[in-house]
Amino acid sequence: MDEKKIARINELYHRSKAEGLTDAEKEEQAALRREYIEAVRMNLRGQLDRIDIREADGTVTNLGEKHAKKGN
């Protein structure tokens, strides 16, 4: 998500507190928030997929590969 969209989310938030939003602006705000949340989820998933865990027996398990094996 680019900085312009984040700035727009913040602008709509401040405007909603100060004067309220039109129905179109509320829809835009909801769509931008959904897009932002999806971007955060994808970023977090990418980070988690790169984590390796050393098991008690000394083997290393990659969380991304472990998650993919479950089919999720």
Biotite code that builds the C-alpha atoms (Angstrom):
import biotite.structure as struc

atoms = struc.array([
    struc.Atom([0.000, 0.000, 0.000], chain_id="A", res_id=1, res_name="MET", atom_name="CA", element="C"),
    struc.Atom([1.468, 3.347, -0.987], chain_id="A", res_id=2, res_name="ASP", atom_name="CA", element="C"),
    struc.Atom([1.829, 6.467, 1.140], chain_id="A", res_id=3, res_name="GLU", atom_name="CA", element="C"),
    struc.Atom([-0.926, 8.325, -0.755], chain_id="A", res_id=4, res_name="LYS", atom_name="CA", element="C"),
    struc.Atom([-3.519, 5.741, 0.220], chain_id="A", res_id=5, res_name="LYS", atom_name="CA", element="C"),
    struc.Atom([-2.394, 5.759, 3.850], chain_id="A", res_id=6, res_name="ILE", atom_name="CA", element="C"),
    struc.Atom([-2.584, 9.556, 3.863], chain_id="A", res_id=7, res_name="ALA", atom_name="CA", element="C"),
    struc.Atom([-6.098, 9.318, 2.408], chain_id="A", res_id=8, res_name="ARG", atom_name="CA", element="C"),
    struc.Atom([-7.141, 6.844, 5.135], chain_id="A", res_id=9, res_name="ILE", atom_name="CA", element="C"),
    struc.Atom([-5.880, 9.288, 7.760], chain_id="A", res_id=10, res_name="ASN", atom_name="CA", element="C"),
    struc.Atom([-7.552, 12.241, 6.043], chain_id="A", res_id=11, res_name="GLU", atom_name="CA", element="C"),
    struc.Atom([-10.905, 10.447, 5.955], chain_id="A", res_id=12, res_name="LEU", atom_name="CA", element="C"),
    struc.Atom([-10.522, 9.434, 9.606], chain_id="A", res_id=13, res_name="TYR", atom_name="CA", element="C"),
    struc.Atom([-9.852, 12.995, 10.765], chain_id="A", res_id=14, res_name="HIS", atom_name="CA", element="C"),
    struc.Atom([-12.626, 14.321, 8.584], chain_id="A", res_id=15, res_name="ARG", atom_name="CA", element="C"),
    struc.Atom([-15.086, 11.775, 9.977], chain_id="A", res_id=16, res_name="SER", atom_name="CA", element="C"),
    struc.Atom([-14.292, 12.965, 13.513], chain_id="A", res_id=17, res_name="LYS", atom_name="CA", element="C"),
    struc.Atom([-14.506, 16.662, 12.629], chain_id="A", res_id=18, res_name="ALA", atom_name="CA", element="C"),
    struc.Atom([-17.466, 16.936, 10.273], chain_id="A", res_id=19, res_name="GLU", atom_name="CA", element="C"),
    struc.Atom([-18.637, 13.509, 9.172], chain_id="A", res_id=20, res_name="GLY", atom_name="CA", element="C"),
    struc.Atom([-18.389, 11.724, 5.855], chain_id="A", res_id=21, res_name="LEU", atom_name="CA", element="C"),
    struc.Atom([-20.686, 11.365, 2.893], chain_id="A", res_id=22, res_name="THR", atom_name="CA", element="C"),
    struc.Atom([-21.897, 7.884, 1.978], chain_id="A", res_id=23, res_name="ASP", atom_name="CA", element="C"),
    struc.Atom([-19.399, 7.763, -0.895], chain_id="A", res_id=24, res_name="ALA", atom_name="CA", element="C"),
    struc.Atom([-16.560, 8.749, 1.433], chain_id="A", res_id=25, res_name="GLU", atom_name="CA", element="C"),
    struc.Atom([-17.632, 6.093, 3.945], chain_id="A", res_id=26, res_name="LYS", atom_name="CA", element="C"),
    struc.Atom([-17.490, 3.471, 1.191], chain_id="A", res_id=27, res_name="GLU", atom_name="CA", element="C"),
    struc.Atom([-14.072, 4.730, 0.088], chain_id="A", res_id=28, res_name="GLU", atom_name="CA", element="C"),
    struc.Atom([-12.848, 4.618, 3.690], chain_id="A", res_id=29, res_name="GLN", atom_name="CA", element="C"),
    struc.Atom([-14.091, 1.048, 4.143], chain_id="A", res_id=30, res_name="ALA", atom_name="CA", element="C"),
    struc.Atom([-12.454, -0.088, 0.888], chain_id="A", res_id=31, res_name="ALA", atom_name="CA", element="C"),
    struc.Atom([-9.143, 1.571, 1.791], chain_id="A", res_id=32, res_name="LEU", atom_name="CA", element="C"),
    struc.Atom([-9.221, 0.010, 5.256], chain_id="A", res_id=33, res_name="ARG", atom_name="CA", element="C"),
    struc.Atom([-9.861, -3.443, 3.791], chain_id="A", res_id=34, res_name="ARG", atom_name="CA", element="C"),
    struc.Atom([-6.963, -2.966, 1.373], chain_id="A", res_id=35, res_name="GLU", atom_name="CA", element="C"),
    struc.Atom([-4.706, -1.798, 4.219], chain_id="A", res_id=36, res_name="TYR", atom_name="CA", element="C"),
    struc.Atom([-5.611, -4.773, 6.424], chain_id="A", res_id=37, res_name="ILE", atom_name="CA", element="C"),
    struc.Atom([-4.959, -7.183, 3.546], chain_id="A", res_id=38, res_name="GLU", atom_name="CA", element="C"),
    struc.Atom([-1.548, -5.586, 2.945], chain_id="A", res_id=39, res_name="ALA", atom_name="CA", element="C"),
    struc.Atom([-0.670, -5.939, 6.634], chain_id="A", res_id=40, res_name="VAL", atom_name="CA", element="C"),
    struc.Atom([-1.760, -9.588, 6.614], chain_id="A", res_id=41, res_name="ARG", atom_name="CA", element="C"),
    struc.Atom([0.302, -10.360, 3.520], chain_id="A", res_id=42, res_name="MET", atom_name="CA", element="C"),
    struc.Atom([3.331, -8.646, 5.049], chain_id="A", res_id=43, res_name="ASN", atom_name="CA", element="C"),
    struc.Atom([2.947, -10.571, 8.301], chain_id="A", res_id=44, res_name="LEU", atom_name="CA", element="C"),
    struc.Atom([2.489, -13.867, 6.452], chain_id="A", res_id=45, res_name="ARG", atom_name="CA", element="C"),
    struc.Atom([5.672, -13.163, 4.482], chain_id="A", res_id=46, res_name="GLY", atom_name="CA", element="C"),
    struc.Atom([7.596, -12.523, 7.681], chain_id="A", res_id=47, res_name="GLN", atom_name="CA", element="C"),
    struc.Atom([6.226, -15.624, 9.404], chain_id="A", res_id=48, res_name="LEU", atom_name="CA", element="C"),
    struc.Atom([6.998, -17.777, 6.368], chain_id="A", res_id=49, res_name="ASP", atom_name="CA", element="C"),
    struc.Atom([10.688, -16.879, 6.722], chain_id="A", res_id=50, res_name="ARG", atom_name="CA", element="C"),
    struc.Atom([10.954, -17.933, 10.390], chain_id="A", res_id=51, res_name="ILE", atom_name="CA", element="C"),
    struc.Atom([12.895, -21.083, 11.182], chain_id="A", res_id=52, res_name="ASP", atom_name="CA", element="C"),
    struc.Atom([12.386, -22.903, 14.477], chain_id="A", res_id=53, res_name="ILE", atom_name="CA", element="C"),
    struc.Atom([15.028, -25.181, 15.941], chain_id="A", res_id=54, res_name="ARG", atom_name="CA", element="C"),
    struc.Atom([13.308, -28.226, 17.380], chain_id="A", res_id=55, res_name="GLU", atom_name="CA", element="C"),
    struc.Atom([14.431, -30.028, 20.563], chain_id="A", res_id=56, res_name="ALA", atom_name="CA", element="C"),
    struc.Atom([16.046, -32.766, 18.470], chain_id="A", res_id=57, res_name="ASP", atom_name="CA", element="C"),
    struc.Atom([18.162, -30.188, 16.604], chain_id="A", res_id=58, res_name="GLY", atom_name="CA", element="C"),
    struc.Atom([16.214, -30.174, 13.341], chain_id="A", res_id=59, res_name="THR", atom_name="CA", element="C"),
    struc.Atom([15.122, -26.879, 11.827], chain_id="A", res_id=60, res_name="VAL", atom_name="CA", element="C"),
    struc.Atom([11.520, -26.365, 10.767], chain_id="A", res_id=61, res_name="THR", atom_name="CA", element="C"),
    struc.Atom([10.524, -23.490, 8.508], chain_id="A", res_id=62, res_name="ASN", atom_name="CA", element="C"),
    struc.Atom([7.112, -22.111, 9.478], chain_id="A", res_id=63, res_name="LEU", atom_name="CA", element="C"),
    struc.Atom([6.234, -21.303, 5.880], chain_id="A", res_id=64, res_name="GLY", atom_name="CA", element="C"),
    struc.Atom([6.869, -24.854, 4.750], chain_id="A", res_id=65, res_name="GLU", atom_name="CA", element="C"),
    struc.Atom([5.099, -26.274, 7.804], chain_id="A", res_id=66, res_name="LYS", atom_name="CA", element="C"),
    struc.Atom([2.087, -24.071, 7.116], chain_id="A", res_id=67, res_name="HIS", atom_name="CA", element="C"),
    struc.Atom([2.025, -25.020, 3.412], chain_id="A", res_id=68, res_name="ALA", atom_name="CA", element="C"),
    struc.Atom([1.962, -28.734, 4.271], chain_id="A", res_id=69, res_name="LYS", atom_name="CA", element="C"),
    struc.Atom([-1.262, -28.231, 6.218], chain_id="A", res_id=70, res_name="LYS", atom_name="CA", element="C"),
    struc.Atom([-2.876, -26.818, 3.090], chain_id="A", res_id=71, res_name="GLY", atom_name="CA", element="C"),
    struc.Atom([-3.753, -23.419, 4.570], chain_id="A", res_id=72, res_name="ASN", atom_name="CA", element="C"),
])
